[in-house]
């Protein structure tokens, strides 16, 4: 294989994994469809009322439509990317999201997250760790998550204007607890 072709293949495959299937969302409901997307991309989900993280795609619980509501998403080393974020629109119970070492997460993703109406209402905790493509612009975009109570930021080399960015965010979200572990 010529150098770079393997990476191109994985990039293509990841794009396929992130393609939104609106028929599927209608057929199985937003939480089930989003669970399938997240697990396909290597993320984990936890359902409301359950302590257990779902990580096995084939082990996703089946049951009446809408029985299992995603409460938490843990995306570590996952290939979730912007084009898949439509899956988040129908989720009404997500309180907690962790994005760690996600190479495709960039400012546009955080902007999209903060403009998602349901997440504006439900999301309380957000952790962004070692996502190299996130800059101040993406962090500032989070100001629309008006119910966010806790934001943890760690190892984000793209953030250059720390003081200004965090001051602006803190003014926009006075109840936000901001925890930073940045160089």
N, C-alpha and C positions, 0 to 999 in steps of 0.2 A: 504493500500500500504506500502511495506517496505520502510524505510527511504532511500532517494537517488534515488528511482526508478522514482520519478516524474522528478527530474533533468535530469536523463538519458533519459527519454521520450522527454523532451524539447530539449535536445541536439540532439537527433535523428531527431526530427521534424525540427529543425533548419538546420541540415545537408541536409534534404530533400528539404527545401526551397532554399538552396544554390546550389543544383545540376544544372549544366548547361545543358540546352536543346539546342543543336546546331541546331536541326531541326527548333525549334521555332525562333532562331535568323535568319536563312535563310528565314523562312516563313514571318516574320513580320518586319524584319530589326533590326539592333543592338540597336537603341534607344528605340524602343517599347519593345523589349525583356528585355533590361536592366531596363526599367521602371517597368516592371512587377516583375522582381527579387527584385529590391530595395523596392518597395511598399509591396511585400509579406513579406519582412524581417523587415518592420517597418520604413524604411527610406522614405524621401520625395525627389521629383525631381522638378526642375523648367526648363521649356523649353525656348529656345532662343526666345526673343521678347515678353515674357510674364512675368508679375510681380508676377503671382500667383503660389503658391506651390501646386503640385499635391500630395494628400495624400490618396485619395480614389481609391482603386484598380479598382472598378467597374466604377469609373468616369473618367478613363483615356480617353483622347480624341481619337476618331478614325478619320481617314482621309486617304488621299493618303499615300502610303508607304513612309516613310522618311520625312514626313512633319514636324513632331515634333522632334526637336533635343535637347537632354539634355544639359543644360548649367551649372546647379548647382545641387549638391547632398548634402542633409543634412541628415546625419545618426546619429540620437540621440536615444540612448536606442535601437538600431536596432541589429538584429542578423546576419548582413552580416559577412561572414567568407571567408577565403582564397579560398575555392573551388568555390565560386561564382564569383571570380574576372575575369574569362574569359569573363564575360559579359561586362567588361569595354573596352576590346580590340577594339571593333568597334566604340566606341564613339569618335567623332572628334571635339566636340564643348564644352567639359566640361572645364570651367574656374575656378570653385570654388567647393571645397569639404570640408565638415565639418564632422569629426568623433568625436562623443562625447558619452562617457559612452557605448562604444561598447566592450562587454566582449570578443568577438572573434577576435578583431583586435590585431595582434601581429606583431613582426618585419618582418616576412615573407610577411605579407600583404603590409607593406610599401615598402618593396623591390620590390614586384610584381607591385605595383602602379608606382614606379619610373622606372621600366623597360618596362612599357606600352608605345609603340611608340607614339600613339596619345596623350596621356597625357603629354608626354615630350614636345610636341609642344603646347598644348592648356592650360594646367593647370597653373593658375596664383596665386590662393589663396588656402591655405590649413590650416585648423585648426584641431588640435589634442588635445582633452580635456578629461581628466579623463578616459583614456584607460590604465588600470593597467598593461597590458602585454607588453606595448611598452618600449623598452630600448634604450640605446645609439645607439646600432647597427641599429635599425630601423630608427632612426633619421638620422644617417650618410648615410643610403642607399638613402635618398631623394636627394642626390647630383646630381642624373641623371635627375632631373626635372629642366632642364636648363632654362625654361621660368618662373619658380616660382618667383613671386614678393613679396609675403607676406606669412610668416609662423607664425602661432600663436600656442604656446605650453603652456598648462596649466594643472596643477594637474597630473603630470606623475611621480609617485613614482619610476618607473623603471629606470629613468635616473639618473645615478650616477656620470658620468664624465662631468658635465655640461660645464665647461670652455673649455675643450679640444674639446668636441663634437661640440660646437657652433663655435669655432674658425675654425675647419676643414671645417664645412659646409659653413661658411661665406667666406672662401678662395675659396672653390669650386664654390660658387654662389655669386660673389661680389655684384650683384644688388639686392640681397635678403634683404627684411626688415624682421628682426626677432623680434617677440614680445614674451616675456616670462613672464609667471606667475607661477613660480615654487618655491617650498619651498627651 
